[in-house]
């Protein structure tokens, strides 16, 4: 996935912060990319925390917040 993809999702979140359809792929896709190449996991964690604040009644993001944890291995 390209940086344009993530930029578009983030712009969409700025325009429609309460739309879970924008938050979910951002969190999941950042996490998947981090499993392949390091460096995006912290961004996924922050995105999950932001989604929890914006969508407090959606338990999906509460769960994702706790499942998206820092990477503790190098390879």
N, CA, C and O atoms as a Tripos MOL2 file, in Angstrom:
@<TRIPOS>MOLECULE
protein
  300   299    75     0     0
PROTEIN
NO_CHARGES

@<TRIPOS>ATOM
      1 N           0.8370   -1.1830    0.0000 N.3       1 UNK1
      2 CA          0.0000    0.0000    0.0000 C.3       1 UNK1
      3 C           0.8770    1.2400    0.0000 C.2       1 UNK1
      4 O           1.9050    1.3080    0.6740 O.2       1 UNK1
      5 N           0.4520    2.1760   -0.7480 N.am      2 UNK2
      6 CA          1.2680    3.3720   -0.9080 C.3       2 UNK2
      7 C           0.9530    4.4080    0.1610 C.2       2 UNK2
      8 O          -0.0540    4.3240    0.8650 O.2       2 UNK2
      9 N           1.8400    5.3770    0.2570 N.am      3 UNK3
     10 CA          1.6130    6.4800    1.1830 C.3       3 UNK3
     11 C           0.3700    7.2760    0.8000 C.2       3 UNK3
     12 O          -0.3010    7.8360    1.6670 O.2       3 UNK3
     13 N           0.0600    7.3290   -0.5020 N.am      4 UNK4
     14 CA         -1.1420    8.0460   -0.9490 C.3       4 UNK4
     15 C          -2.3990    7.4310   -0.3330 C.2       4 UNK4
     16 O          -3.3340    8.1450    0.0300 O.2       4 UNK4
     17 N          -2.4110    6.1230   -0.2190 N.am      5 UNK5
     18 CA         -3.5380    5.4090    0.3810 C.3       5 UNK5
     19 C          -3.7600    5.8890    1.8110 C.2       5 UNK5
     20 O          -4.8840    6.2100    2.1970 O.2       5 UNK5
     21 N          -2.6820    5.9360    2.5950 N.am      6 UNK6
     22 CA         -2.7940    6.3480    3.9950 C.3       6 UNK6
     23 C          -3.1270    7.8370    4.1170 C.2       6 UNK6
     24 O          -3.8800    8.2410    5.0030 O.2       6 UNK6
     25 N          -2.5700    8.6340    3.2360 N.am      7 UNK7
     26 CA         -2.8830   10.0720    3.2340 C.3       7 UNK7
     27 C          -4.3690   10.2800    2.9560 C.2       7 UNK7
     28 O          -5.0200   11.1000    3.6030 O.2       7 UNK7
     29 N          -4.8960    9.5370    1.9970 N.am      8 UNK8
     30 CA         -6.3170    9.6530    1.6610 C.3       8 UNK8
     31 C          -7.1940    9.2470    2.8380 C.2       8 UNK8
     32 O          -8.1800    9.9200    3.1390 O.2       8 UNK8
     33 N          -6.8410    8.1470    3.5060 N.am      9 UNK9
     34 CA         -7.6050    7.7260    4.6870 C.3       9 UNK9
     35 C          -7.5680    8.7870    5.7830 C.2       9 UNK9
     36 O          -8.5890    9.0860    6.4010 O.2       9 UNK9
     37 N          -6.3980    9.3480    6.0160 N.am     10 UNK10
     38 CA         -6.2630   10.3710    7.0590 C.3      10 UNK10
     39 C          -7.0500   11.6290    6.7060 C.2      10 UNK10
     40 O          -7.6430   12.2570    7.5840 O.2      10 UNK10
     41 N          -7.0610   11.9980    5.4340 N.am     11 UNK11
     42 CA         -7.8490   13.1490    5.0110 C.3      11 UNK11
     43 C          -9.3420   12.8680    5.1890 C.2      11 UNK11
     44 O         -10.1080   13.7380    5.6030 O.2      11 UNK11
     45 N          -9.7320   11.6470    4.8720 N.am     12 UNK12
     46 CA        -11.1230   11.2580    5.0690 C.3      12 UNK12
     47 C         -11.5270   11.3230    6.5310 C.2      12 UNK12
     48 O         -12.6400   11.7430    6.8490 O.2      12 UNK12
     49 N         -10.6350   10.9120    7.4220 N.am     13 UNK13
     50 CA        -10.9070   10.9640    8.8580 C.3      13 UNK13
     51 C         -11.0440   12.4070    9.3230 C.2      13 UNK13
     52 O         -11.8780   12.7120   10.1760 O.2      13 UNK13
     53 N         -10.2290   13.2910    8.7660 N.am     14 UNK14
     54 CA        -10.3520   14.7070    9.1260 C.3      14 UNK14
     55 C         -11.7050   15.2660    8.7000 C.2      14 UNK14
     56 O         -12.2860   16.0990    9.3960 O.2      14 UNK14
     57 N         -12.2050   14.8060    7.5570 N.am     15 UNK15
     58 CA        -13.4840   15.3050    7.0500 C.3      15 UNK15
     59 C         -14.6790   14.6070    7.7120 C.2      15 UNK15
     60 O         -15.7210   15.2260    7.9270 O.2      15 UNK15
     61 N         -14.5260   13.3320    8.0290 N.am     16 UNK16
     62 CA        -15.6010   12.5400    8.6220 C.3      16 UNK16
     63 C         -15.0530   11.7400    9.8080 C.2      16 UNK16
     64 O         -14.9370   10.5180    9.7120 O.2      16 UNK16
     65 N         -14.7120   12.4000   10.9280 N.am     17 UNK17
     66 CA        -14.0500   11.7170   12.0320 C.3      17 UNK17
     67 C         -14.8760   10.6230   12.7070 C.2      17 UNK17
     68 O         -14.3140    9.7770   13.4020 O.2      17 UNK17
     69 N         -16.1720   10.6190   12.5230 N.am     18 UNK18
     70 CA        -16.9880    9.6040   13.1900 C.3      18 UNK18
     71 C         -17.3600    8.4330   12.2720 C.2      18 UNK18
     72 O         -18.2360    7.6390   12.6120 O.2      18 UNK18
     73 N         -16.7040    8.3210   11.1170 N.am     19 UNK19
     74 CA        -16.9810    7.2200   10.1960 C.3      19 UNK19
     75 C         -16.0030    6.0750   10.4610 C.2      19 UNK19
     76 O         -14.8250    6.1740   10.1170 O.2      19 UNK19
     77 N         -16.4850    4.9910   11.0690 N.am     20 UNK20
     78 CA        -15.5840    3.8800   11.4010 C.3      20 UNK20
     79 C         -14.9870    3.2040   10.1750 C.2      20 UNK20
     80 O         -13.9460    2.5550   10.2770 O.2      20 UNK20
     81 N         -15.6270    3.3430    9.0170 N.am     21 UNK21
     82 CA        -15.1040    2.7220    7.7890 C.3      21 UNK21
     83 C         -13.7640    3.3070    7.3740 C.2      21 UNK21
     84 O         -13.0420    2.6960    6.5870 O.2      21 UNK21
     85 N         -13.4260    4.4650    7.8830 N.am     22 UNK22
     86 CA        -12.1320    5.0700    7.5710 C.3      22 UNK22
     87 C         -11.0750    4.6830    8.5920 C.2      22 UNK22
     88 O          -9.9140    4.4760    8.2390 O.2      22 UNK22
     89 N         -11.4680    4.5850    9.8500 N.am     23 UNK23
     90 CA        -10.5170    4.2610   10.9160 C.3      23 UNK23
     91 C         -10.0330    2.8080   10.8290 C.2      23 UNK23
     92 O          -8.8430    2.5270   10.9670 O.2      23 UNK23
     93 N         -10.9770    1.8980   10.5970 N.am     24 UNK24
     94 CA        -10.6460    0.4770   10.6310 C.3      24 UNK24
     95 C          -9.5290    0.0980    9.6580 C.2      24 UNK24
     96 O          -8.5450   -0.5100   10.0790 O.2      24 UNK24
     97 N          -9.6480    0.4380    8.3690 N.am     25 UNK25
     98 CA         -8.5630    0.0440    7.4540 C.3      25 UNK25
     99 C          -7.2340    0.7330    7.7780 C.2      25 UNK25
    100 O          -6.1690    0.1600    7.5510 O.2      25 UNK25
    101 N          -7.2920    1.9400    8.2990 N.am     26 UNK26
    102 CA         -6.0490    2.6270    8.6470 C.3      26 UNK26
    103 C          -5.2950    1.8430    9.7100 C.2      26 UNK26
    104 O          -4.0950    1.6050    9.5770 O.2      26 UNK26
    105 N          -5.9890    1.4450   10.7540 N.am     27 UNK27
    106 CA         -5.3580    0.7170   11.8580 C.3      27 UNK27
    107 C          -4.8650   -0.6510   11.3850 C.2      27 UNK27
    108 O          -3.7060   -1.0070   11.6020 O.2      27 UNK27
    109 N          -5.7350   -1.4040   10.7460 N.am     28 UNK28
    110 CA         -5.3980   -2.7640   10.3270 C.3      28 UNK28
    111 C          -4.2800   -2.7660    9.2930 C.2      28 UNK28
    112 O          -3.3350   -3.5470    9.4100 O.2      28 UNK28
    113 N          -4.3710   -1.9150    8.2950 N.am     29 UNK29
    114 CA         -3.3620   -1.9080    7.2320 C.3      29 UNK29
    115 C          -2.0050   -1.4380    7.7400 C.2      29 UNK29
    116 O          -0.9740   -1.9490    7.3030 O.2      29 UNK29
    117 N          -1.9890   -0.4770    8.6550 N.am     30 UNK30
    118 CA         -0.6990   -0.0620    9.2420 C.3      30 UNK30
    119 C          -0.0780   -1.2130   10.0140 C.2      30 UNK30
    120 O           1.1370   -1.4070    9.9690 O.2      30 UNK30
    121 N          -0.8900   -1.9700   10.7120 N.am     31 UNK31
    122 CA         -0.3840   -3.1040   11.5020 C.3      31 UNK31
    123 C           0.1440   -4.1900   10.5840 C.2      31 UNK31
    124 O           1.1990   -4.7640   10.8560 O.2      31 UNK31
    125 N          -0.5650   -4.4850    9.5010 N.am     32 UNK32
    126 CA         -0.1210   -5.5130    8.5560 C.3      32 UNK32
    127 C           1.2050   -5.1110    7.9240 C.2      32 UNK32
    128 O           2.1070   -5.9380    7.7860 O.2      32 UNK32
    129 N           1.3240   -3.8530    7.5430 N.am     33 UNK33
    130 CA          2.5700   -3.3720    6.9560 C.3      33 UNK33
    131 C           3.7090   -3.4800    7.9660 C.2      33 UNK33
    132 O           4.8310   -3.8300    7.6010 O.2      33 UNK33
    133 N           3.4270   -3.1800    9.2340 N.am     34 UNK34
    134 CA          4.4820   -3.2480   10.2350 C.3      34 UNK34
    135 C           4.9990   -4.6750   10.4070 C.2      34 UNK34
    136 O           6.1670   -4.8690   10.7440 O.2      34 UNK34
    137 N           4.1510   -5.6670   10.1840 N.am     35 UNK35
    138 CA          4.6110   -7.0470   10.2830 C.3      35 UNK35
    139 C           5.5830   -7.3830    9.1610 C.2      35 UNK35
    140 O           6.4200   -8.2750    9.3080 O.2      35 UNK35
    141 N           5.4770   -6.6770    8.0490 N.am     36 UNK36
    142 CA          6.3760   -6.9030    6.9050 C.3      36 UNK36
    143 C           7.6080   -6.0160    6.9520 C.2      36 UNK36
    144 O           8.7270   -6.4780    6.7300 O.2      36 UNK36
    145 N           7.3950   -4.7420    7.2420 N.am     37 UNK37
    146 CA          8.4970   -3.7940    7.3490 C.3      37 UNK37
    147 C           8.2720   -2.9440    8.5870 C.2      37 UNK37
    148 O           7.1570   -2.4910    8.8470 O.2      37 UNK37
    149 N           9.2930   -2.7390    9.3150 N.am     38 UNK38
    150 CA          9.1760   -2.0200   10.5810 C.3      38 UNK38
    151 C           8.9210   -0.5390   10.3760 C.2      38 UNK38
    152 O           9.2720    0.0280    9.3410 O.2      38 UNK38
    153 N           8.3020    0.0840   11.3800 N.am     39 UNK39
    154 CA          8.2100    1.5280   11.3770 C.3      39 UNK39
    155 C           6.8160    2.1070   11.3900 C.2      39 UNK39
    156 O           6.6770    3.3070   11.6240 O.2      39 UNK39
    157 N           5.7690    1.3290   11.1520 N.am     40 UNK40
    158 CA          4.4240    1.8830   11.0920 C.3      40 UNK40
    159 C           3.5820    1.4800   12.2980 C.2      40 UNK40
    160 O           2.4470    1.9360   12.4350 O.2      40 UNK40
    161 N           4.1160    0.6400   13.1680 N.am     41 UNK41
    162 CA          3.3340    0.1410   14.2930 C.3      41 UNK41
    163 C           2.9020    1.2490   15.2450 C.2      41 UNK41
    164 O           1.7560    1.2560   15.6930 O.2      41 UNK41
    165 N           3.7780    2.1690   15.5590 N.am     42 UNK42
    166 CA          3.4240    3.2550   16.4760 C.3      42 UNK42
    167 C           2.3050    4.1090   15.8810 C.2      42 UNK42
    168 O           1.4380    4.5990   16.6030 O.2      42 UNK42
    169 N           2.3320    4.2790   14.5840 N.am     43 UNK43
    170 CA          1.2690    5.0250   13.9100 C.3      43 UNK43
    171 C          -0.0740    4.2840   14.0330 C.2      43 UNK43
    172 O          -1.1180    4.9120   14.2110 O.2      43 UNK43
    173 N          -0.0380    2.9580   13.9380 N.am     44 UNK44
    174 CA         -1.2560    2.1570   14.1020 C.3      44 UNK44
    175 C          -1.8020    2.2790   15.5220 C.2      44 UNK44
    176 O          -3.0140    2.3640   15.7200 O.2      44 UNK44
    177 N          -0.9130    2.2880   16.5010 N.am     45 UNK45
    178 CA         -1.3180    2.4270   17.9090 C.3      45 UNK45
    179 C          -1.9920    3.7850   18.1210 C.2      45 UNK45
    180 O          -3.0490    3.8640   18.7470 O.2      45 UNK45
    181 N          -1.3970    4.8210   17.6160 N.am     46 UNK46
    182 CA         -1.9650    6.1700   17.7550 C.3      46 UNK46
    183 C          -3.3180    6.2550   17.0390 C.2      46 UNK46
    184 O          -4.2550    6.8700   17.5460 O.2      46 UNK46
    185 N          -3.4130    5.6390   15.8700 N.am     47 UNK47
    186 CA         -4.6810    5.6470   15.1310 C.3      47 UNK47
    187 C          -5.7680    4.9160   15.9030 C.2      47 UNK47
    188 O          -6.9160    5.3590   15.9230 O.2      47 UNK47
    189 N          -5.4230    3.8120   16.5330 N.am     48 UNK48
    190 CA         -6.3970    3.0640   17.3370 C.3      48 UNK48
    191 C          -6.8550    3.8980   18.5340 C.2      48 UNK48
    192 O          -8.0430    3.9180   18.8560 O.2      48 UNK48
    193 N          -5.9310    4.5770   19.1850 N.am     49 UNK49
    194 CA         -6.2950    5.4240   20.3230 C.3      49 UNK49
    195 C          -7.1940    6.5800   19.8780 C.2      49 UNK49
    196 O          -8.1590    6.9120   20.5660 O.2      49 UNK49
    197 N          -6.8850    7.1880   18.7450 N.am     50 UNK50
    198 CA         -7.7210    8.2730   18.2150 C.3      50 UNK50
    199 C          -9.1220    7.7780   17.8810 C.2      50 UNK50
    200 O         -10.1110    8.4480   18.1800 O.2      50 UNK50
    201 N          -9.2060    6.6090   17.2650 N.am     51 UNK51
    202 CA        -10.5080    6.0440   16.9160 C.3      51 UNK51
    203 C         -11.3280    5.7740   18.1750 C.2      51 UNK51
    204 O         -12.5410    5.9850   18.1810 O.2      51 UNK51
    205 N         -10.6800    5.3100   19.2340 N.am     52 UNK52
    206 CA        -11.3840    5.0690   20.5010 C.3      52 UNK52
    207 C         -11.9810    6.3580   21.0570 C.2      52 UNK52
    208 O         -13.0920    6.3580   21.5870 O.2      52 UNK52
    209 N         -11.2590    7.4260   20.9390 N.am     53 UNK53
    210 CA        -11.7570    8.7040   21.4470 C.3      53 UNK53
    211 C         -12.9000    9.2300   20.5840 C.2      53 UNK53
    212 O         -13.8890    9.7420   21.1070 O.2      53 UNK53
    213 N         -12.7680    9.1060   19.2820 N.am     54 UNK54
    214 CA        -13.7830    9.6360   18.3750 C.3      54 UNK54
    215 C         -15.0320    8.7540   18.3000 C.2      54 UNK54
    216 O         -16.1370    9.2440   18.0650 O.2      54 UNK54
    217 N         -14.8430    7.4590   18.5000 N.am     55 UNK55
    218 CA        -15.9360    6.4960   18.3790 C.3      55 UNK55
    219 C         -16.0480    5.6900   19.6710 C.2      55 UNK55
    220 O         -15.9290    4.4650   19.6600 O.2      55 UNK55
    221 N         -16.2750    6.3750   20.7600 N.am     56 UNK56
    222 CA        -16.2510    5.7540   22.0920 C.3      56 UNK56
    223 C         -17.2730    4.6280   22.2580 C.2      56 UNK56
    224 O         -17.0550    3.7290   23.0690 O.2      56 UNK56
    225 N         -18.3560    4.6530   21.5290 N.am     57 UNK57
    226 CA        -19.3880    3.6300   21.6620 C.3      57 UNK57
    227 C         -19.1490    2.4060   20.7830 C.2      57 UNK57
    228 O         -19.8920    1.4290   20.8720 O.2      57 UNK57
    229 N         -18.1380    2.4470   19.9490 N.am     58 UNK58
    230 CA        -17.8480    1.3330   19.0480 C.3      58 UNK58
    231 C         -16.7790    0.4350   19.6870 C.2      58 UNK58
    232 O         -15.6030    0.7950   19.7440 O.2      58 UNK58
    233 N         -17.2050   -0.7260   20.1620 N.am     59 UNK59
    234 CA        -16.2930   -1.6110   20.8820 C.3      59 UNK59
    235 C         -15.2290   -2.2340   19.9910 C.2      59 UNK59
    236 O         -14.2270   -2.7440   20.4920 O.2      59 UNK59
    237 N         -15.4310   -2.2010   18.6880 N.am     60 UNK60
    238 CA        -14.4190   -2.7070   17.7670 C.3      60 UNK60
    239 C         -13.0930   -1.9910   17.9920 C.2      60 UNK60
    240 O         -12.0310   -2.6140   18.0040 O.2      60 UNK60
    241 N         -13.1680   -0.6910   18.1660 N.am     61 UNK61
    242 CA        -11.9400    0.0840   18.3230 C.3      61 UNK61
    243 C         -11.3550   -0.0500   19.7240 C.2      61 UNK61
    244 O         -10.1480    0.1070   19.9130 O.2      61 UNK61
    245 N         -12.1910   -0.3340   20.6900 N.am     62 UNK62
    246 CA        -11.6780   -0.6120   22.0330 C.3      62 UNK62
    247 C         -10.8320   -1.8870   21.9900 C.2      62 UNK62
    248 O          -9.7580   -1.9520   22.5890 O.2      62 UNK62
    249 N         -11.3290   -2.8900   21.2780 N.am     63 UNK63
    250 CA        -10.5900   -4.1470   21.1470 C.3      63 UNK63
    251 C          -9.3070   -3.9350   20.3430 C.2      63 UNK63
    252 O          -8.2370   -4.3980   20.7400 O.2      63 UNK63
    253 N          -9.4180   -3.2370   19.2170 N.am     64 UNK64
    254 CA         -8.2220   -2.9850   18.3950 C.3      64 UNK64
    255 C          -7.1580   -2.2170   19.1640 C.2      64 UNK64
    256 O          -5.9620   -2.4430   18.9810 O.2      64 UNK64
    257 N          -7.5980   -1.3160   20.0170 N.am     65 UNK65
    258 CA         -6.6380   -0.5340   20.8080 C.3      65 UNK65
    259 C          -5.7570   -1.4580   21.6380 C.2      65 UNK65
    260 O          -4.5520   -1.2380   21.7530 O.2      65 UNK65
    261 N          -6.3580   -2.4880   22.2140 N.am     66 UNK66
    262 CA         -5.5950   -3.3910   23.0680 C.3      66 UNK66
    263 C          -4.8990   -4.5010   22.3050 C.2      66 UNK66
    264 O          -3.9830   -5.1330   22.8320 O.2      66 UNK66
    265 N          -5.3160   -4.7490   21.0740 N.am     67 UNK67
    266 CA         -4.6410   -5.7550   20.2590 C.3      67 UNK67
    267 C          -3.4810   -5.1770   19.4620 C.2      67 UNK67
    268 O          -2.6160   -5.9210   18.9990 O.2      67 UNK67
    269 N          -3.4520   -3.8770   19.3000 N.am     68 UNK68
    270 CA         -2.3730   -3.2160   18.5670 C.3      68 UNK68
    271 C          -1.3220   -2.8040   19.5810 C.2      68 UNK68
    272 O          -1.4360   -1.7800   20.2540 O.2      68 UNK68
    273 N          -0.3020   -3.6300   19.6670 N.am     69 UNK69
    274 CA          0.7330   -3.4380   20.6880 C.3      69 UNK69
    275 C           2.0800   -3.1690   20.0220 C.2      69 UNK69
    276 O           2.2750   -3.5070   18.8550 O.2      69 UNK69
    277 N           2.9960   -2.5710   20.7500 N.am     70 UNK70
    278 CA          4.3240   -2.2940   20.1830 C.3      70 UNK70
    279 C           5.0470   -3.5810   19.7950 C.2      70 UNK70
    280 O           4.9020   -4.6110   20.4540 O.2      70 UNK70
    281 N           5.8120   -3.5080   18.7360 N.am     71 UNK71
    282 CA          6.6300   -4.6240   18.3020 C.3      71 UNK71
    283 C           7.8260   -4.7370   19.2290 C.2      71 UNK71
    284 O           8.4930   -3.7460   19.5280 O.2      71 UNK71
    285 N           8.0910   -5.9620   19.6830 N.am     72 UNK72
    286 CA          9.2050   -6.1390   20.6220 C.3      72 UNK72
    287 C          10.3070   -7.0340   20.0590 C.2      72 UNK72
    288 O          11.2000   -7.4590   20.7920 O.2      72 UNK72
    289 N          10.2450   -7.3130   18.7850 N.am     73 UNK73
    290 CA         11.2580   -8.1560   18.1620 C.3      73 UNK73
    291 C          11.8840   -7.4370   16.9780 C.2      73 UNK73
    292 O          11.2980   -6.5170   16.4080 O.2      73 UNK73
    293 N          13.0910   -7.8750   16.6180 N.am     74 UNK74
    294 CA         13.7990   -7.2380   15.5080 C.3      74 UNK74
    295 C          13.6310   -8.0050   14.1970 C.2      74 UNK74
    296 O          13.6500   -7.3970   13.1270 O.2      74 UNK74
    297 N          13.4690   -9.3010   14.2590 N.am     75 UNK75
    298 CA         13.2780  -10.0770   13.0300 C.3      75 UNK75
    299 C          12.4710  -11.3130   13.3020 C.2      75 UNK75
    300 O          12.2080  -12.0930   12.3870 O.2      75 UNK75
@<TRIPOS>BOND
     1     1     2 1
     2     2     3 1
     3     3     4 2
     4     3     5 am
     5     5     6 1
     6     6     7 1
     7     7     8 2
     8     7     9 am
     9     9    10 1
    10    10    11 1
    11    11    12 2
    12    11    13 am
    13    13    14 1
    14    14    15 1
    15    15    16 2
    16    15    17 am
    17    17    18 1
    18    18    19 1
    19    19    20 2
    20    19    21 am
    21    21    22 1
    22    22    23 1
    23    23    24 2
    24    23    25 am
    25    25    26 1
    26    26    27 1
    27    27    28 2
    28    27    29 am
    29    29    30 1
    30    30    31 1
    31    31    32 2
    32    31    33 am
    33    33    34 1
    34    34    35 1
    35    35    36 2
    36    35    37 am
    37    37    38 1
    38    38    39 1
    39    39    40 2
    40    39    41 am
    41    41    42 1
    42    42    43 1
    43    43    44 2
    44    43    45 am
    45    45    46 1
    46    46    47 1
    47    47    48 2
    48    47    49 am
    49    49    50 1
    50    50    51 1
    51    51    52 2
    52    51    53 am
    53    53    54 1
    54    54    55 1
    55    55    56 2
    56    55    57 am
    57    57    58 1
    58    58    59 1
    59    59    60 2
    60    59    61 am
    61    61    62 1
    62    62    63 1
    63    63    64 2
    64    63    65 am
    65    65    66 1
    66    66    67 1
    67    67    68 2
    68    67    69 am
    69    69    70 1
    70    70    71 1
    71    71    72 2
    72    71    73 am
    73    73    74 1
    74    74    75 1
    75    75    76 2
    76    75    77 am
    77    77    78 1
    78    78    79 1
    79    79    80 2
    80    79    81 am
    81    81    82 1
    82    82    83 1
    83    83    84 2
    84    83    85 am
    85    85    86 1
    86    86    87 1
    87    87    88 2
    88    87    89 am
    89    89    90 1
    90    90    91 1
    91    91    92 2
    92    91    93 am
    93    93    94 1
    94    94    95 1
    95    95    96 2
    96    95    97 am
    97    97    98 1
    98    98    99 1
    99    99   100 2
   100    99   101 am
   101   101   102 1
   102   102   103 1
   103   103   104 2
   104   103   105 am
   105   105   106 1
   106   106   107 1
   107   107   108 2
   108   107   109 am
   109   109   110 1
   110   110   111 1
   111   111   112 2
   112   111   113 am
   113   113   114 1
   114   114   115 1
   115   115   116 2
   116   115   117 am
   117   117   118 1
   118   118   119 1
   119   119   120 2
   120   119   121 am
   121   121   122 1
   122   122   123 1
   123   123   124 2
   124   123   125 am
   125   125   126 1
   126   126   127 1
   127   127   128 2
   128   127   129 am
   129   129   130 1
   130   130   131 1
   131   131   132 2
   132   131   133 am
   133   133   134 1
   134   134   135 1
   135   135   136 2
   136   135   137 am
   137   137   138 1
   138   138   139 1
   139   139   140 2
   140   139   141 am
   141   141   142 1
   142   142   143 1
   143   143   144 2
   144   143   145 am
   145   145   146 1
   146   146   147 1
   147   147   148 2
   148   147   149 am
   149   149   150 1
   150   150   151 1
   151   151   152 2
   152   151   153 am
   153   153   154 1
   154   154   155 1
   155   155   156 2
   156   155   157 am
   157   157   158 1
   158   158   159 1
   159   159   160 2
   160   159   161 am
   161   161   162 1
   162   162   163 1
   163   163   164 2
   164   163   165 am
   165   165   166 1
   166   166   167 1
   167   167   168 2
   168   167   169 am
   169   169   170 1
   170   170   171 1
   171   171   172 2
   172   171   173 am
   173   173   174 1
   174   174   175 1
   175   175   176 2
   176   175   177 am
   177   177   178 1
   178   178   179 1
   179   179   180 2
   180   179   181 am
   181   181   182 1
   182   182   183 1
   183   183   184 2
   184   183   185 am
   185   185   186 1
   186   186   187 1
   187   187   188 2
   188   187   189 am
   189   189   190 1
   190   190   191 1
   191   191   192 2
   192   191   193 am
   193   193   194 1
   194   194   195 1
   195   195   196 2
   196   195   197 am
   197   197   198 1
   198   198   199 1
   199   199   200 2
   200   199   201 am
   201   201   202 1
   202   202   203 1
   203   203   204 2
   204   203   205 am
   205   205   206 1
   206   206   207 1
   207   207   208 2
   208   207   209 am
   209   209   210 1
   210   210   211 1
   211   211   212 2
   212   211   213 am
   213   213   214 1
   214   214   215 1
   215   215   216 2
   216   215   217 am
   217   217   218 1
   218   218   219 1
   219   219   220 2
   220   219   221 am
   221   221   222 1
   222   222   223 1
   223   223   224 2
   224   223   225 am
   225   225   226 1
   226   226   227 1
   227   227   228 2
   228   227   229 am
   229   229   230 1
   230   230   231 1
   231   231   232 2
   232   231   233 am
   233   233   234 1
   234   234   235 1
   235   235   236 2
   236   235   237 am
   237   237   238 1
   238   238   239 1
   239   239   240 2
   240   239   241 am
   241   241   242 1
   242   242   243 1
   243   243   244 2
   244   243   245 am
   245   245   246 1
   246   246   247 1
   247   247   248 2
   248   247   249 am
   249   249   250 1
   250   250   251 1
   251   251   252 2
   252   251   253 am
   253   253   254 1
   254   254   255 1
   255   255   256 2
   256   255   257 am
   257   257   258 1
   258   258   259 1
   259   259   260 2
   260   259   261 am
   261   261   262 1
   262   262   263 1
   263   263   264 2
   264   263   265 am
   265   265   266 1
   266   266   267 1
   267   267   268 2
   268   267   269 am
   269   269   270 1
   270   270   271 1
   271   271   272 2
   272   271   273 am
   273   273   274 1
   274   274   275 1
   275   275   276 2
   276   275   277 am
   277   277   278 1
   278   278   279 1
   279   279   280 2
   280   279   281 am
   281   281   282 1
   282   282   283 1
   283   283   284 2
   284   283   285 am
   285   285   286 1
   286   286   287 1
   287   287   288 2
   288   287   289 am
   289   289   290 1
   290   290   291 1
   291   291   292 2
   292   291   293 am
   293   293   294 1
   294   294   295 1
   295   295   296 2
   296   295   297 am
   297   297   298 1
   298   298   299 1
   299   299   300 2
@<TRIPOS>SUBSTRUCTURE
     1 UNK1         2 RESIDUE 1 A UNK
     2 UNK2         6 RESIDUE 1 A UNK
     3 UNK3        10 RESIDUE 1 A UNK
     4 UNK4        14 RESIDUE 1 A UNK
     5 UNK5        18 RESIDUE 1 A UNK
     6 UNK6        22 RESIDUE 1 A UNK
     7 UNK7        26 RESIDUE 1 A UNK
     8 UNK8        30 RESIDUE 1 A UNK
     9 UNK9        34 RESIDUE 1 A UNK
    10 UNK10       38 RESIDUE 1 A UNK
    11 UNK11       42 RESIDUE 1 A UNK
    12 UNK12       46 RESIDUE 1 A UNK
    13 UNK13       50 RESIDUE 1 A UNK
    14 UNK14       54 RESIDUE 1 A UNK
    15 UNK15       58 RESIDUE 1 A UNK
    16 UNK16       62 RESIDUE 1 A UNK
    17 UNK17       66 RESIDUE 1 A UNK
    18 UNK18       70 RESIDUE 1 A UNK
    19 UNK19       74 RESIDUE 1 A UNK
    20 UNK20       78 RESIDUE 1 A UNK
    21 UNK21       82 RESIDUE 1 A UNK
    22 UNK22       86 RESIDUE 1 A UNK
    23 UNK23       90 RESIDUE 1 A UNK
    24 UNK24       94 RESIDUE 1 A UNK
    25 UNK25       98 RESIDUE 1 A UNK
    26 UNK26      102 RESIDUE 1 A UNK
    27 UNK27      106 RESIDUE 1 A UNK
    28 UNK28      110 RESIDUE 1 A UNK
    29 UNK29      114 RESIDUE 1 A UNK
    30 UNK30      118 RESIDUE 1 A UNK
    31 UNK31      122 RESIDUE 1 A UNK
    32 UNK32      126 RESIDUE 1 A UNK
    33 UNK33      130 RESIDUE 1 A UNK
    34 UNK34      134 RESIDUE 1 A UNK
    35 UNK35      138 RESIDUE 1 A UNK
    36 UNK36      142 RESIDUE 1 A UNK
    37 UNK37      146 RESIDUE 1 A UNK
    38 UNK38      150 RESIDUE 1 A UNK
    39 UNK39      154 RESIDUE 1 A UNK
    40 UNK40      158 RESIDUE 1 A UNK
    41 UNK41      162 RESIDUE 1 A UNK
    42 UNK42      166 RESIDUE 1 A UNK
    43 UNK43      170 RESIDUE 1 A UNK
    44 UNK44      174 RESIDUE 1 A UNK
    45 UNK45      178 RESIDUE 1 A UNK
    46 UNK46      182 RESIDUE 1 A UNK
    47 UNK47      186 RESIDUE 1 A UNK
    48 UNK48      190 RESIDUE 1 A UNK
    49 UNK49      194 RESIDUE 1 A UNK
    50 UNK50      198 RESIDUE 1 A UNK
    51 UNK51      202 RESIDUE 1 A UNK
    52 UNK52      206 RESIDUE 1 A UNK
    53 UNK53      210 RESIDUE 1 A UNK
    54 UNK54      214 RESIDUE 1 A UNK
    55 UNK55      218 RESIDUE 1 A UNK
    56 UNK56      222 RESIDUE 1 A UNK
    57 UNK57      226 RESIDUE 1 A UNK
    58 UNK58      230 RESIDUE 1 A UNK
    59 UNK59      234 RESIDUE 1 A UNK
    60 UNK60      238 RESIDUE 1 A UNK
    61 UNK61      242 RESIDUE 1 A UNK
    62 UNK62      246 RESIDUE 1 A UNK
    63 UNK63      250 RESIDUE 1 A UNK
    64 UNK64      254 RESIDUE 1 A UNK
    65 UNK65      258 RESIDUE 1 A UNK
    66 UNK66      262 RESIDUE 1 A UNK
    67 UNK67      266 RESIDUE 1 A UNK
    68 UNK68      270 RESIDUE 1 A UNK
    69 UNK69      274 RESIDUE 1 A UNK
    70 UNK70      278 RESIDUE 1 A UNK
    71 UNK71      282 RESIDUE 1 A UNK
    72 UNK72      286 RESIDUE 1 A UNK
    73 UNK73      290 RESIDUE 1 A UNK
    74 UNK74      294 RESIDUE 1 A UNK
    75 UNK75      298 RESIDUE 1 A UNK
